[in-house]
Amino acid sequence: MSLEIPPAVKIWCDVNEWREYLYQMKLIRFGSRGDERPGLLDNRGKIRDLSGVVSDIDEQALSPSSLKELAALNVESLPAVSGQPRLGPPIANVGKLVCIGLNYRLHALEAGLAIPEEPIIFMKATTSIVGPNDDVMIPRNSKKTDWEVELSIVMGSKAKYVEEQNALSYVAGYCIANDVSERAFQTEGTGQWVKGKSADTFCPLGPFVVTKDEIPDPQQLRLWLDVDGKRYQDGSTDDMIFGVRHLVSYVSQFMTLMPGDLILTGTPSGVGFGLRPPVFLQAGNQMQLGIEGLGVQTQNVIAFQG
């Protein structure tokens, strides 16, 4: 049986590369909060329902064998989703949110801190996860809520004591994260990074997970963030101090990474606390952020609601 190459694909591949094309996907979850369904985007950007194939986009769906099976599906035969449903976080049941601090050279400089000699690791509560376009709520007693666009690594295989040269074989793909932060909670008083990073709504994810095959070089991606239409962050992952391969290997020396775990790889310069004078989020602001090849997020900032 012959395969017909879609016109859009002919721009960049030929018949001999069709197998690789099959392994490239944008996985998505859609529906009301807590009742999301799995899906994928077709070549026209239409959501296709995957709920008849997998129960969710979770640790099982992100495994290498499952991704191969999903990639081999006849996408056109999957049910098309009508309208514009809410997008949920693209990964269900995230076990760990591992974060890397001060991982961009220019960001470390704007913070007035030395370039780290090894990755700075902290954790972020999984209860902070929301969809890519859900509201971000300023927590009670917050005065310094800030933004951070970040490339997030999505793990696809169990990783423990991984060698750097093999690190990408454990990765399922990538997505956008907004590592929203409360700087006073993070650094003042008995501040700890996890305290400043873990409030509800402080980790918008998505809009989709892009499988790693679609991102040939994760160290050559432009990423940006606007507040109320003003560009504050505009950088590239080539400014990372420690790249994706190194981070997967490094983190796996200290904890076992499981399928569905995320590593947030740090943010470029242009965060609010680094400006002079500092600028922080207020209720009524709107954030829009994106990473090349990974889509765009939009969040309205709202006041605390008990």
Summary of the structure (lengths in Angstrom):
residues: 306
radius of gyration: 19.0
end to end distance: 59.2
largest distance: 67.2
contacts: 1041
relative contact order: 0.19
helix: 22%
strand: 28%
